[in-house]
Amino acid sequence: MLFTMTPSSRFTILTWLFINCINKSALAAKRLSYNGLAQTPQMGWDTYNAYALEYDETTITTNANALVQLGFRDLGYRVVIFDDAMTELNRSSNGSLVENASKFPSGLAQIAHNLHRDGLQFGVYSSAGRFTCGGYPGSLGYEKTDATWWASLGADYLKYDNCYNEGLSGTPKLSQDRYAAMSNALNSTGRQITYSLCNWGDDKPWEWASTISNSARMSGDINDGFDMPTATCPCGPDEYYCQVPGHGCSVINILGKASHIVSKNQPGYWNDLDMLEVGNGGMDYDEYKLHFSMWAAIKSPLIMGNKLDQLSAQDFGILVNPAVLAINQDPAGSAIQRQLVRQVEDKDEYGFGELQVWSGELDNGDQVVAFLNIGNSSTTMEFSLVEVFGGIRTNKNAQKRWDLFDVWGNDTVMSNEVATGILNGTLAAGDATGYYNATAMSWAQGLSQNNPLLFGTPVGTVQPGEVLSAEVPRHGIQMWRLREATSQVKGSSRQEPDHAVEMRPILVLAPSPSLWSTRIYSSFLHTTGLRTSSTRPSVLTCKTSGVFNLLPGRLRMASTLPSSPVFQAIAKHDPRAPAIIHSTSNRTFCYGSLLHDVAFAKDKLSALVSGRSLAGERIAFLAENGYDYVVTFLSILSHNAIALPLAPTHPDSELRYILDNSKALLFLATEKFREKANTVVQQSMEHMPQLEILSKIETGAISAENVRFSSDTAQQGGFMLYTSGTTNRPKGVVLSTPTITAQAMSLIEAWEYRASDLLLHVLPLHHIHGTINALFTPLIAGSAVEFAYPFNADTVWKRLAAPFLPHSPPTKKPITFLTVVPTIYNRLLASHPQLDADMQEATRTAITQQHMRLNISGSAALPTPIKSAWTKLSGGNVLLERYGMTEVGMALSCGLAYEDRVDGSVGWPLPSVEARLVESETGQVIELGEELTADGKLREGEIQLRGPTIFTEYFRNPKATAEEFVEGEDGKGKWFKTGDVATRQVVPGAGHSQQSWAKGPMYFIRGRKSVDIIKTGGEKVSALEIERELLSLAEISEAAVVGLPNEQWGQKVAAVIVLTEHGLTAGKGGKQWSVMDMRRALKDRLANYKIPQELKVVESIPKNAMGKINKKSLIKEIFGPSVTGA
């Protein structure tokens, strides 16, 4: 035999040298994709390989029914892809695609609805060219038009081909630009659509496609053949990059190409080896087993291309093998790699004679190993663990003792008798022996619970350095899952000692120039009563339960933390309780880990500045929403420094301004934002911060000791956020640690945060709403925060519904607390009718008060129609409104009692907040009981506030600080002038709850003094009042009211609106709604002087990340730069 070390093997050797120096858990890194989808490889069925272009509605219905009835859907095979020929041959006169009515008489939208009703997904097809491969209209130049059409039909998935590309290929940039155009178009629809590139490996998509798509093909089209060469697939298996990818490529041809490509597979992006041919008859049983197994282990999407109603029992058994599917859907998302190839003399009829060894990492430290026999006859394959794991004798995996599980063993493969019963309809798949329902219990959960179906048949144990041996048939495979022999798998024959112990990696920070670098320490953990096989705990439980008391106490605590109320409060929470959850991956970090990680991070910050004091220094950071943000933020507070979170979405110039203006000493960025951070600091600034890149925190720290607190009670540091800068450059608002602590304690009393709360967080983390209300306060209270940012309506509905769907796995608990902006509620309401019936029912249940105890709206005025619609949808769960701003946190709020959630009101001053109204013209304080003028009108005044929740200063801007405060006449401190105008009145039936602070007259916001109070003809008009009435009209979906200069009246009222579909034809004679239509609609709702005199209709009204409208900018943009406005 000849031994050949492949390029892939050489790469693997270097990789293993590196891996031996870092924590294994880093291999299981999870990253949200560009759109948050495809966190495991896609699974489904495609029309093309079995039907080509000759399919119709009956074909779809037949195979969709089979997906459900044969159990494929509940394994995860959900997307049904209409592969080409779904439209007419020509576009309509307005450029739109036209569905093929003769093929699909029910209409594509109805078919999509039926698929969604059955728990399936609707997949569409096009090409990034002038035509599709079948000669139908392509989408090159029509990206937005086509994406909008697909979204309107309810599409969930796009397969995007490469035919007729007008020569726009040949360099990676040409191809990337062409495919990125569709990526942007899909994202702009607002619908979650999985994006699958099908460009045949042209221009090396594995080097760029992960930033714009969920998967990309890396070879020419597959052929239903094992290793037979074809003229149409000209490049051999060792030519991984082929200038003419072709089609009709065999399994071994594609597999050879894949072996040379360093996989960029990760949750959210997958290298696609093309469809599964299992069931089409061109290969035998062993060949199909190898095909299916390797596609799964390489983490290719598993898209069947067969006739589901014509499957044999053997082929069905292959496609439903749970142990193989569990490898494909493994949470780590790491692809198997080829380690070596040995040539054999006994070649098959096409000249192939190779033995191949592949291995790769799975979640929780498990391994997958595959022996491939691509020779002419059955043979015994024997390879040592050293060879299996890359040829490095010192490799740690080669020195371990492994339990072996045969994924094709008798205990795993469904028998032909059982498979026949399912195929004949005499046996339900869910009742069949050997069937795994991944809808009832997800793959990740089943693996965490050591479900034996997902492991395979136990076949023995291999000792360190020993040989793996198997008889492998011609064109066949032997594949094992390996688990370190100290771990117990349910159902296996091995029994553990009563006091088994496990070696666990523990993350600590080692001296290194790179912040958050990890070094592995080991400590023996008693496993009695613990689920030691899982590193991914379920929501609202931490499977390290008891660890903190069981450790032998050999680890030194990294540092002490200051004895401030913030850290003392967090230390009192149950260490087993979850603090932070990443919604998509379900990665959970418990309170028992949080302060340890903060203490380690505190030490690293000290090391960056050689131990000097950081008290009072500004430390800016760019971090994704999640655990890394929390640890970074708290570690800065632990130094009595000022934490300055930056917005990743802001332009580089704005970030440079903030860094320069704040005179930040350090600029920290997570690995995800390395490129952006480097770009920001490339241009010179007057004050250049020290840039440091943070490595991702993969698992929470574990330590034997409780966190130790120093005697330091100083709280010099805090938080700094920058204002929006609508009139001048943004100002840095300094919120001291005592201030944000007071804000949190005020909210805990008012909104009754509790340890049992689970808050869904979908907001940005550079605004007061997302940071204090939705993160800092829950942490002080001991609640759990689940991050699902950025917001997507479908994602949020699915998350809310998860605990209430039939057969839903118990990994998701009901969301009890939601605080977002009106725009988000509006988008949720708009998308709800598009959900299928089961989802609609589950989401309605999820948002009832029984499960969601508090739903809050803030950061912008809440239109009455949105509040009413939410109340109706939720069965009476009324949205709670509140009032706040960057400088003061939350100041006013309605009460928890429903009768205290009065429409249009923001309630009463929160605990520890003093509020008053001051007339702008006279400077007179409007005392309680004096809210009405002599003629019975409500008096308007500016809201002024004081108390421990008010900000300290505008950073290094004493002039601006002085201008915003006024001395109190009672000598008890200064009042902050908010610039917001309000009225105050007693509301019958409100203010009688047991909440002592929610008493007396309630506040009603009239608007910003600078832009929302319009003075016209001697009258003062509230823009917010007019907007509320406009938004109650069926013709209007968005509205902004402004004041424009007018010589006669001083100002005139103008409205900028976005029309609904109805509004586009609601005018006289079926024309677009006009200013006269608006005035007629408002004449019985508003006084004549309040009705807008001017109307502008636009496609959208620009808003910031919190849904607020910059009206000064809007006036200039819509009415011209010469208009200065109100």
GIJOPE-V457092 format. One record per backbone hydrogen bond with DSSP energy under -0.5 kcal/mol. NH is the residue of the N-H (numbers start at 0). CO is the residue of the C=O. If there is no record, write none. Layout:
NH;CO / NH;CO
This chain:
1;342 / 3;340 / 5;3 / 9;5 / 10;6 / 11;7 / 12;8 / 13;9 / 14;10 / 15;11 / 16;12 / 17;13 / 18;14 / 19;15 / 20;17 / 21;18 / 25;22 / 26;23 / 27;24 / 28;25 / 35;32 / 40;327 / 43;301 / 44;78 / 45;303 / 46;80 / 50;46 / 51;47 / 53;50 / 54;52 / 56;102 / 59;55 / 60;56 / 61;57 / 62;58 / 63;59 / 64;60 / 65;61 / 66;62 / 67;63 / 68;64 / 69;65 / 70;67 / 71;65 / 71;66 / 72;66 / 74;70 / 74;71 / 75;71 / 75;72 / 76;71 / 77;42 / 77;75 / 78;42 / 79;120 / 80;44 / 80;78 / 81;79 / 81;122 / 82;80 / 83;81 / 87;97 / 91;95 / 94;91 / 99;85 / 100;98 / 103;99 / 106;103 / 110;106 / 111;107 / 112;108 / 113;109 / 114;110 / 115;111 / 116;112 / 117;113 / 118;115 / 119;114 / 120;77 / 122;79 / 122;120 / 123;156 / 125;158 / 127;160 / 128;126 / 129;163 / 131;135 / 134;131 / 136;87 / 137;129 / 138;126 / 139;128 / 141;138 / 145;141 / 146;142 / 147;143 / 148;144 / 149;145 / 150;146 / 151;147 / 152;148 / 153;149 / 153;150 / 154;149 / 155;121 / 156;121 / 157;193 / 158;123 / 159;157 / 159;195 / 160;125 / 160;158 / 164;161 / 167;164 / 168;166 / 174;170 / 175;171 / 176;172 / 177;173 / 178;174 / 179;175 / 180;176 / 181;177 / 182;178 / 183;179 / 184;180 / 185;181 / 186;182 / 187;183 / 188;184 / 188;185 / 189;186 / 192;190 / 193;155 / 195;157 / 195;193 / 196;194 / 196;214 / 197;159 / 200;216 / 201;198 / 203;200 / 206;203 / 207;204 / 208;204 / 210;207 / 211;208 / 212;208 / 213;194 / 214;194 / 215;269 / 216;196 / 217;271 / 220;245 / 222;248 / 224;222 / 232;229 / 238;235 / 239;237 / 241;239 / 242;240 / 246;231 / 248;220 / 250;224 / 251;225 / 253;249 / 254;250 / 255;251 / 256;252 / 257;253 / 258;254 / 259;255 / 259;256 / 260;257 / 261;259 / 262;260 / 265;268 / 267;37 / 268;265 / 269;213 / 271;215 / 272;270 / 275;302 / 279;276 / 287;283 / 288;284 / 289;285 / 290;286 / 291;287 / 292;288 / 293;289 / 294;290 / 295;291 / 296;292 / 297;293 / 298;295 / 299;294 / 301;41 / 302;300 / 303;43 / 303;301 / 304;275 / 307;305 / 309;306 / 310;307 / 315;311 / 316;312 / 317;313 / 318;314 / 319;315 / 320;317 / 324;320 / 325;321 / 326;322 / 326;323 / 327;323 / 328;324 / 329;326 / 332;329 / 335;296 / 336;358 / 338;356 / 339;356 / 340;3 / 341;354 / 342;1 / 343;352 / 346;344 / 347;351 / 350;347 / 354;341 / 355;371 / 356;339 / 357;369 / 358;336 / 359;367 / 361;365 / 364;361 / 365;362 / 366;481 / 367;359 / 368;479 / 369;357 / 370;477 / 371;355 / 371;369 / 372;475 / 373;353 / 373;371 / 375;345 / 378;471 / 380;378 / 380;469 / 381;379 / 382;467 / 384;465 / 387;383 / 388;384 / 389;386 / 390;385 / 391;385 / 392;390 / 394;391 / 397;394 / 398;394 / 398;395 / 399;396 / 401;399 / 401;461 / 402;482 / 403;459 / 404;480 / 405;456 / 406;404 / 406;478 / 407;478 / 408;405 / 411;408 / 412;408 / 418;414 / 419;415 / 420;416 / 421;417 / 422;418 / 423;419 / 424;420 / 424;421 / 425;420 / 426;420 / 428;68 / 430;427 / 431;428 / 434;431 / 437;73 / 437;435 / 438;73 / 440;436 / 445;441 / 446;442 / 447;443 / 448;444 / 449;446 / 450;445 / 453;450 / 454;451 / 455;451 / 456;405 / 458;403 / 459;403 / 461;401 / 464;397 / 465;462 / 467;382 / 469;380 / 471;378 / 471;469 / 474;372 / 474;374 / 475;372 / 475;472 / 477;370 / 479;368 / 480;404 / 481;366 / 482;402 / 484;400 / 486;483 / 491;488 / 499;496 / 501;524 / 503;501 / 503;522 / 505;520 / 507;518 / 509;507 / 509;516 / 514;512 / 514;692 / 516;513 / 518;507 / 520;505 / 520;518 / 522;503 / 524;501 / 525;523 / 526;499 / 529;526 / 531;529 / 533;530 / 536;534 / 538;810 / 540;537 / 542;540 / 544;541 / 546;543 / 548;545 / 549;545 / 550;546 / 560;707 / 562;711 / 563;561 / 567;563 / 568;564 / 569;565 / 570;566 / 571;567 / 571;568 / 572;569 / 576;573 / 578;588 / 579;588 / 580;784 / 581;586 / 582;580 / 582;786 / 585;581 / 586;581 / 588;579 / 590;576 / 591;574 / 592;589 / 593;589 / 594;590 / 596;592 / 597;593 / 598;594 / 599;595 / 600;596 / 601;597 / 602;598 / 603;599 / 604;600 / 605;601 / 606;602 / 607;603 / 608;604 / 608;605 / 609;606 / 610;605 / 611;608 / 615;639 / 616;613 / 618;616 / 618;641 / 619;617 / 619;665 / 620;643 / 621;667 / 622;620 / 628;623 / 629;625 / 630;626 / 631;627 / 632;628 / 633;629 / 634;630 / 635;631 / 636;632 / 637;633 / 638;634 / 638;635 / 639;636 / 640;635 / 641;616 / 642;640 / 642;717 / 643;618 / 644;642 / 645;620 / 647;645 / 649;646 / 653;650 / 654;650 / 655;651 / 656;652 / 657;653 / 658;654 / 659;655 / 660;656 / 661;657 / 662;658 / 662;659 / 663;658 / 664;617 / 665;617 / 666;689 / 667;619 / 668;691 / 669;621 / 670;693 / 672;669 / 673;670 / 676;672 / 677;673 / 678;674 / 679;675 / 680;676 / 681;677 / 681;678 / 682;678 / 682;679 / 687;685 / 688;686 / 689;664 / 690;688 / 691;666 / 693;668 / 694;514 / 697;695 / 707;558 / 709;560 / 712;710 / 717;640 / 718;734 / 719;642 / 720;732 / 722;730 / 732;720 / 732;730 / 733;731 / 733;952 / 734;718 / 734;732 / 735;733 / 736;716 / 739;735 / 740;736 / 741;737 / 742;738 / 743;739 / 744;740 / 745;741 / 746;742 / 747;743 / 748;744 / 749;745 / 750;746 / 751;747 / 756;753 / 758;783 / 759;816 / 760;758 / 760;785 / 761;759 / 770;766 / 771;767 / 772;767 / 773;768 / 775;770 / 776;771 / 778;774 / 779;775 / 780;776 / 781;777 / 782;777 / 783;756 / 784;578 / 785;758 / 785;783 / 786;580 / 786;784 / 787;760 / 790;761 / 795;791 / 796;792 / 797;793 / 798;794 / 799;795 / 800;796 / 801;797 / 803;800 / 804;800 / 804;801 / 807;804 / 808;438 / 811;808 / 812;810 / 815;757 / 816;757 / 817;853 / 819;855 / 823;820 / 824;820 / 825;821 / 826;822 / 827;823 / 828;824 / 829;825 / 830;826 / 831;827 / 832;828 / 833;830 / 834;831 / 839;835 / 840;836 / 841;837 / 842;838 / 843;839 / 844;840 / 845;841 / 846;842 / 847;844 / 850;847 / 851;847 / 852;850 / 853;815 / 855;817 / 856;879 / 857;819 / 862;860 / 865;862 / 866;862 / 867;863 / 868;864 / 869;865 / 870;866 / 871;867 / 872;868 / 873;869 / 874;871 / 875;870 / 877;875 / 879;854 / 881;856 / 882;891 / 884;888 / 887;884 / 888;884 / 890;882 / 891;882 / 892;907 / 893;880 / 894;899 / 899;896 / 900;897 / 901;899 / 904;901 / 905;1002 / 906;1002 / 907;892 / 909;890 / 912;909 / 913;945 / 915;943 / 916;925 / 917;941 / 918;923 / 922;918 / 925;916 / 926;924 / 929;926 / 932;936 / 935;932 / 938;930 / 940;981 / 941;917 / 942;979 / 943;915 / 944;975 / 945;913 / 947;911 / 949;946 / 950;886 / 951;733 / 952;733 / 954;731 / 954;952 / 956;953 / 960;956 / 961;957 / 962;958 / 963;959 / 963;960 / 964;961 / 965;974 / 970;967 / 974;965 / 975;944 / 976;963 / 977;942 / 977;975 / 980;1006 / 981;940 / 982;1003 / 984;1001 / 987;985 / 989;986 / 995;993 / 997;994 / 998;996 / 1001;984 / 1002;906 / 1003;982 / 1005;980 / 1006;980 / 1008;978 / 1011;1007 / 1012;1007 / 1013;1011 / 1013;1020 / 1014;1012 / 1015;1013 / 1015;1018 / 1016;1048 / 1018;1015 / 1020;1013 / 1020;1018 / 1022;1011 / 1022;1020 / 1023;1005 / 1025;1021 / 1026;1022 / 1027;1023 / 1028;1024 / 1029;1025 / 1030;1026 / 1031;1027 / 1031;1028 / 1032;1029 / 1035;1032 / 1036;1057 / 1037;1057 / 1039;1055 / 1041;1053 / 1043;1051 / 1045;1049 / 1049;1045 / 1050;1048 / 1051;1043 / 1053;1041 / 1054;1093 / 1055;1039 / 1056;1095 / 1057;1037 / 1059;1034 / 1063;1059 / 1064;1061 / 1065;1062 / 1066;1070 / 1069;1066 / 1070;1067 / 1072;1062 / 1077;1073 / 1078;1074 / 1079;1075 / 1080;1076 / 1081;1077 / 1082;1078 / 1084;1081 / 1085;1081 / 1089;1086 / 1090;1086 / 1090;1087 / 1092;1052 / 1093;1052 / 1095;1054 / 1097;1056 / 1097;1095 / 1101;1099 / 1103;1107 / 1106;1103 / 1110;1108 / 1113;1109 / 1114;1110 / 1115;1111 / 1116;1112 / 1117;1113 / 1118;1114 / 1119;1115 / 1122;1119 / 1123;1121 / 1125;1042
